[in-house]
Structures are given as C-alpha cells and as structure tokens.
C-alpha cells in the first residue's frame, strides 16, 4: 500500500515539475469531516497534510496552499440544522506558520459534490451562507494550475442529505451518468483542476466513483464509472489510491522532492529526541541526521539549522556544525546550541542547505520529518509534553453501500447521535403507564407538544411556554403505542414513544 502511495504522489508532482519551476501552483487540501472520520483518523489526515504542505512550500516559494473542511454540521456544537457546508481555514498562502495551523471544524454528513459547488462559490467570490468560516473566498488566478487533494472515507451514495455519505451528486446520483459528477466535470473542464483522491473505503462501488473523480496519472488501473462528459473518460491509470488508514510513509515525501525539486536539488532530515520534552528544567539533546542531492556541478557551501516557533514563525538560531560524509550529514544538538533558549511554545527544526550552482547561491530547506507518524514532531518548551502512545484502530470500520441508494441509511451515525441527544432532552415517567404520565424537561422549555397514535392520527396538540414539566392524561384512549413529539422554540424536534398498557 505504501508503494502505491509513493507512486501516486510521484506521478502527480512529476506532471507539474515544469509548472513549479516556472511560476508555482495552488493546492487545495479538501478534508472530509464526517461522523465516520474518527478523531484519530483526522489526526492522521492532519499529520499527512502537514507533510504535504511542507514539501509543497519548500519546493517552490511561489506554491500556495489552502485547507477546506466539508461536512453538514458544526463539530462539537449543537446543530439545529444539517446541510452541506464547508469551512475555509485560510486563503491560499505560502506562509508556513499560517498553512500548518488548522483543526477539525465540521461533522455529521459528507457530500463532496455539493462541497465542490461551495468551493466554486468561494473561488468566484460568491457569498453563500453555507460557507461557515470568516474566510469566505479563495483568491486564485485562473492562469495558475489548481490541484485538489481530497481525503475521504465516503460512500458512493448512501443516506440522507443531513447525515449521508456521498461522493456523487445527492440530487441526481444515477450510476454511470454525467449528472452524478456535474461539479467534478465543471472543475476539470472550466477550472482545469487536477484531483488526487486518498480514499479509506473498501466498497467496490465507492472505489470506482472515487477513482473516477481522480485525474489521469498515478498507478491505479482498477474499475471506474463511465460517463462520456468526463475529461479523463476511459483514461488509466488514475491519481487515486485506496488504503486502510490515512497514514503515509514519510519516504514518499523524499521521492516527491527528488522528483519535482530535482533541478534545484533535494534534502531531507530526521530528528530524534534524547528525552521527550526539551526545557530548561529537563535539558536534552536532539539527534539530527539527513541526506541531500545537489545538481551535477554544484558546490556545497554550508548547512544551517533554525528552530521556528510553530505559531509566531519566530526564528531561534541553532549552533549547527554537522559531520558531512558524501551526501549524508548528522549532528547532536546540545541544549546550549539553541540560543536564546525558548521559555515556552513549540518549535519545528528547519535545516537549510546552501550551495553554489553556476555562479549563483541557492538554498533548499527541509522541516521535521520524523519517520514514525505516531510520535510528536514539535520540540516542546511548555514543560507539559509527554511521549504519546500509539493509537490502535480497528480494521472493521470500512462502510458498506446499498447499491440502490438507501436514503434512510445512517453511514455517519447522525440519526443515532440525534436519538441519543433526544434522550437527554426530556423524560417520560412512568413508562409504560395507564395513560397518565408526566413529561419532564432537563430545563425550562417552550415549544409545541404533539401526541399521535401508531397510525399517525393526532390525539393531542398544544403549545407551552417556559415549562419544566407537562402532565398528560390519555386514560380515555385505547391501549397501545403513542408517539410523543416535542418541537422546541429553536425548531429542534425530539420524539419518544410511550406504552399505554391498560
């Protein structure tokens, strides 16, 4: 699987070598925030994206990146409605301090086709209430190549608009139809966008749809959906790779650098802490080792190291005198080598390699590239860090899709979540009962009460205001099951069933 990852990214970036060398490109990292993306999954995506961002920005100062999340609800918040939404972390930037600061924003459902429509609004500077971030537009020059890197575990088409999982058009998802991919086609044709898709899903129909979204290149030669409007119609291989998790081997970054940065040279390094916190109370050293490639005829002038604050981008010089043998180097950084010693904050190491090529002085840079994705990368001066343990995730979380598109499916567990929230909204005591019971609210509530029988016939409706409880008497009704529905003043609906047993 890691070999596939290397080949896919190698192909994507080799396709753009000439573009990078001349003027740079824009990269939009699009992250699925749905309910089936666990927090450990998201952390893997974030670590993966940080590596990609560092490589993109190190390669060419004219390259820019932006991160966009998509989902249907706001993460860790009470949502009165659920519909396709996006959150733009920041406009396209080549500032590493801005680019590496992003976190999870959304939740619930995932609708990539509709998210693309909202991204199109942002690119066209068209306002849309479902762009939830303060950053509502994306400033992109159409003459500059635009690339979308998608991280998702989506189904082809499953569930509702509120909590479903869709790679294709929710409103017209017909298999092998052009309408199912309308927005993807528009981005490829009208905006000349290239898609690379990282997909955590083993279902064949989901894989075929995701691979169809991906642009030509890479190493994937499996099944596709076929629709004649696709600019890549019938073209294999594709820039698509399917995997069981969202982790990537760091060696693929080295391959990327050696490919699309080859003319300028390439360099990569790893570091290892002697202790897992670096602070004045617990001094330790870091082992830095790396390797580099220079263009033929180039002369190495020096290698320097800097500690860079991950928030402020403030540089702290490091006394760095590495041993260099061939194209490898290493050095043990002592606490006294970092001066002045930071008193707080987290820092990344940046290594700069300086060389002469054709009478011109050139610099190439590399950032932290620790080889184990599970360990923290930042050097921490907050006296609070500790080495975190590896997160073991189950292998049975890939979703299955109903080929007939079940609109009642719950692939992102939204229905279950809302049901659990409903259970906290009010209680019915006693239940079962003889028709006499009390509805008890967790706080003073205003809204409307509706009671219906099992056939949907209305038994009772009333509005109430600022109530902690409502007393109900259904003694005159026959025994059976009745539905109690509360619609509060915010429009949030909660339902429960009662059993009248005598």
N, C-alpha and C positions, 0 to 999 in steps of 0.2 A: 504493500500500500504506500509506503514512504517513497518507493521508487516512482510510482505513478505521480505522486505529488511533485517530486522533483522534475519529472518530465513535463508535466502540465505547465508549471510556472516557468520552466526553461523556455518552452515554446512561446508562451505569451510574451515574455520580455524580449526574447530574441527577435520577435516580429517587430518590436518597436525600437530596436537598437539605434537605427538612424534617426528616428524622431527624438529620442532622448539626447543624442549627441548634438542635435541641431538646436532644439528650442524647448524641449521638455513636454510633458503631458500632464493631464489632470486624472486623478484616480479617485473614484467614489467607492468607499467601502460601505456596503449595504448589509446591515446585520438584522436577522430575524430575531425579534424579542418575544416570541410567542410563549404560551404557557408550557409547551413541551420542551422548551430550551431551559434546562435547569441552570441554577446559578453556577455550578462547576462548569457546565457547558459554556456559559457566557464568559467565564474567566478564561477558558481555553481559547475561545474566539478572540478575546481581547489580547491575550499574550501573542497569539498568532498574528493579529493585525498589527501590533506594535513592531514585531519583527519586519513585517512587510513595509510598514511606514518608514522605519529607519532605513531600510535598504533603498526604497524609492527616493527618499530625500538625500541620502548620502551620495547616490549615483549622479544626480544632476541637480544643481541649485535651482533650476527652472521647473522641476517637477513639483506638483502640488497635490495635496490630499484633502479629502473631506470624509467625515463619518456620518452616516444616516441610519437611524434605527426605524424599524417598522413593526406595527402591531395594531391592536384595536382598543386597548385600554392603557391607562397610565400605571406604571409599575409602582407597587406598594402604596396605592391610593384607592379611595372609594370612588368607583366609577358609576355614574348614573346611566351612561350610555356606552355602547361598544360599537365602533365602526372603524374602517380602515384609516390609519393615521400614520404620520411619520414625525420624527424628531431629528432636526439637523443640529449636530453638535457645534459645528463651526463652518464658516465659508472655506473654500479652497485656500490652503495655506502651505507655505514651505517652512514655517516656523515650527521646529520640533517640539518646543515647550507647549505650544497650543495643540499640535497634532496628537500628542500622546496622552492628552487628558480627556478621557471620555468614560462614561459609565452607562449602566443599563437604565433605560428611560421608560420602556413600554412593556406591555404584557398581553395576555389573552390570545386573540386570533392572529393569523398571519395570512395576508393577501398580497403577494408580491406584484401581481398585475396592477392592482389598484394603487399600491405604493409607488410603482413606476409613474403612474399618472400624476401623483402628488409631487414626485421628484421633477417631473416635467414642468409642473406649475412653478416650482422653485427656480428651475433653470430659465423659465420665461418671465420670471418676476411677476407672476400672477398670484394674488392673495388667495389663500384657502384656509378656512377655519380648522381643517384637519391637519395642518402643519402646526404642531403644538409648541415648537421651540420659539424663543425670541429671535433666533436667526431664521428668517422665512424665505430667503432667496439664496441661490447659488450663482456666483458671478463666474461664468465660464465663457471664454472666447471660442465660438464655433470653429475657428481655424485651428484650434489646438486639439490634438487627439484626446478623447474621453474614454476612460475604461471603467467598467463597473465590476467590482469583486463582490460576489454575493456569498454570504454564509447563511445556510438554512438547513432545516430538517423537514421541510414541508412535504405534504402530500401533493398529488396532482390536483385533486379536488375532493374535499371532504368537509361536511359540516355546514354551519350557518355563516351568515355574514358577520355575526357578532363574535363567534368563537371558533370558526372553522379554520382549515388549513388549505390554502390554495396557491399553487404556482401559476395557474392559468386564470383567465377571466371568470370571475364569480358569476357574472350575469349571462355568459354565453360560453360554457366550458366544454362544448361538444368535442369529442375525441377527433384528432387529426383535422381540425378545422382552423382556418386562418383567424377567425374571430376569437378563438381561445387565446391567441398570442398577439392581439392587436397592439398593445403598448410596447411589447418587445420588438415587434416589427417596426414600429414607428421609431424607436430609439436606434435600431440598427440602420434603417434607411435614411431617416431625416436628420439624425444627430451623429451618424457614423460611429456609434458606440460599439465597443467590443466588450463582451461579457465573459467572465470566468466564474464558474459556479463550484463552490465547495459544499457538498451535499451529504448530510448524515441521514440516510434513509435507504433501506434495502428493498423497498417495494418496486417491482419492475416498472409499473406504470408511472410512478413518481420519478424514477431514474430517467425514463425515456423523455418525460416532459422537461426535466431539469437539463438534460443533455441537449435538448432541442433549443432551449434558451441560450446555452453556451455558444460562443462563436467558434469559428473554424480554427484548428490548431491543436496543440496538446497531443494526447496519446489515447484518448477514448475512442473506441471504434464499435461500441455496442449499439443497442436498439435506439431509435429515435421516433418521435411522432413526425408525421409527414404532412406539411401544408405548403402549398405552392407559393405563398407570399413570403416565405422565409428567405431572406437574402443568402442564407447558408444552406438552402434546400439541397438535400442529398449529399452534402459535403461532410466527409470524415477525414481525419479524426476531429474531435471537439475538445475545447478547453473546459472540460468537465471532469471532476473526479469525485468518486463516491467513497466514503470511509465510515468507519465505525465510531469515530470521535472527531473532535475539532482540533486535535493536536497536530503539529507539523514538526518534522525533524529539522533542527537548525541548519543542517548541511545543505538544505535546498536554497538557503539564502546565499551561501557561498557560491553555489552554482549560478544563481541569478547574477551576482556581482561579477563573476568571471565572464559571464555572457554579455550583458548589456553595458557593463562598465569596462570591458576588456581594453579598449583603446586607451583609456585613462589609467589603467592599472587596477588592481583589486587588493583588498586587505581585510582580514578577519581576525578577531581575537576572542579568547575566552578568559574568564577570571574565576578564581576560587577563593573564598574567604577561609582564613585560618580559624576564625571564630565567626559566629553568625550575626553579631552586632559589632559595629565599629563606632566607638565613642570614647571620650577621654577616660571614662571610668573603666573601660574594658578595651584597652588598646589591642589591636591585632594587625596583621598584615594581609595583603591580598597578593595572590599569585596571578600574574598576567602573562599569558603566552599566546602567540599568534603566528600568522604566516602571511606572506604577501606575494604578489606577482607584479612586475613592472614591465612596461613596453620594452621591446628589444632596443638597446642603445641608451636606455635611461640610466641615470646615476642616482643612487640613494644619497640624500643629504642629511636625513635625520628622522627620528621618531619621537614624538612627544605625547604626553598623556595629560588630560584635564578631567577634573571632577565637576560635573554640571548638575546644578540643582534641578530636580525634575519639575518644579513648579515655576520658579522665577527665571530659569535659564542662566543663573549666575554662575560664572566660571571660577573655580579654585585651581590654581596651578599645582601640578604634581612634579616633584623631582623624579625624573624618569630616565634611567641610564641602562637600557636593556642590553643583554647579551644578544648579538646578531650572528647567526651562523647560516650561511646560504640565504634562503628566503624565509627563515624562521627567527623568532625573537622571543625572549622571556625576561621577566624581571619580578623581584619580590619587593613590593611596595611596603615600606615601614611606616608606622604612624607619623614619624617626623617628616616623611616625604610630602605630606599634604599640609600646606601652609598658606594661609592660616587654617587651623583645624576647625571645621564647622561645629557649632554647638547644638544644632538641631536640623531637621529636614532630611530628605532622602536625595541621593545623588546617583547619577549614572557616570560611568567612566566613558570618555571618548578618547580614542587613540588616533592621532594624525600622522600620516606618513608623508614626508616631504621629499621630492625628488626633482632632478633636472632632466628635462626631455627636450631636445632640440634647442637648447639655449633658454628655455622657459622653465620657471619654477612652478611646480604643480603640487597640489595637496589632495590626498584622498583620506577619508575618515571612516571609522567604524565605531559602533557603540557596543554596549554589553551584549554578549552572545552566549550566555551560559548554556551549556549543552543539555541540561535537564529542565524540561518545561515546568516541573513541579516546584522548583525552588525559587525563592525570591531573587530578583535580579538587582534591586536597588541597594546601594550602600546606605545604611540607616544610622543616623546620628540622634535618634529620638529616645534612646535608652529603653525602647519598648519592643524591639523586634525579637523574633524567635524563629527558628527554622521550622517551617510548617510541614506537616506530614502529607504524604502522598494521598490524593483523593482517589479512592477506588469506586468506579461507577459500574452499575450493572450493564450487561450486554444485551438485555432484552427490551430496550426502550424504543427500538425502531417501530414506527407506526405502520399499520396496515390500512389499505384504502379499499373502499367499496367501489367496484367498477361502475356501479350505477349512480354514483354520486349521492350519498346519503346526506341530505340537508340536516338531518337530526343527529348526525354523528357529533361526537364531542372530542375531537383529536387533541385539543389544547386544554381540556378539563375545565372549561369555563362553566358549563352547566353544573358540574359537581361543586365548583367553587362557590357559585351563586347560591346553590342549595345549602351549603354549609353556612354561608352568610345569613341566609334566610332563617336558619335555625337559631341564630343568635338574636334575631330581630324581635321576635315575640314568642311566648309560650302559651299553650292551651292546657288548662287544668280544670277538672280532671279529663283524661282522655285515655280510653273510652269513657262515655258518660251516658246519662239518661236523657240528654238533650239540654241540660242545664250546665253551663260551664263559663269560665272566665278567660278572656284574652288578656295576657299580661305583657306589657311592653318593657323593654330594658331602660327606656327613658320616656319622658313626656313626649307624646306623638300626636300629630294632626294628620288627617287624611280621610280615606274612604274605606268602609268595610263592605265587602260583597260576600254573600254566602249562597252557594249553588249546590244542587244535588248531583248525583253521579252522572245524570243525563244532561247537565248543563242548565237546568231550569233554575231561574233566580228565586231564592227563598227570602232573602232579606238584603237590603242595601241602605246604608246610612253614612252620612258624613259626621266626623267627630273632630274635636279640637282640644289640643293640649291634654290628652288623656294618658294616664298611667295604666288603666285597665278598662275593659268593656265587659259588662255582664250580658250573656246571651241565654235565651230560653227558647229551645226548639222542641219542647215536650209534645206539641201537637203534631209534629212531623213523624212520619213512619221511621222505623229503624233502618239503618243503612249508613253509607259513607257520604259525608258532606265536605265540600271544599271551602276553606276559609281564605279569602284573599284580602290583603291589606295593601292599599296604594297610598304611600306617604306623600307629604307635601312636596317632595322633590321628584315625585313620579316613579320612585323605586317600588317595585311590586314584590311582595313576599307572600308565599302561599303555604298552607298546611292542610292536612286532612284530619277530620275527626270521625270517630265511630260512635253512632248512637245505637246502643245495643239493647234498649228496652223502652 
